[in-house]
Amino acid sequence: MSGEGAKKRQQAAAKRCAALRQQGCTLGEIAEITGTDRDKVAARIKLGERLLSVECKP
């Protein structure tokens, strides 16, 4: 993946992973729902949490 569009898609996927985790989904369930490798889900969740925390601040 390269380019600005790819970066935005990756960030959106990370935010979705973080939201699913907050709803109580397991890593395996998140991997299945998003189509992401289970090994990468934890990193995506961490990135998504960071992105969401930055968005919420004024």
Sequence and secondary structure as in RCSB ss.txt:
>XXXX:A:sequence
MSGEGAKKRQQAAAKRCAALRQQGCTLGEIAEITGTDRDKVAARIKLGERLLSVECKP
>XXXX:A:secstr
  SHHHHHHHHHHHHHHHHHHHTT  HHHHHHHHT  HHHHHHHHHHHHHHHHHHH  
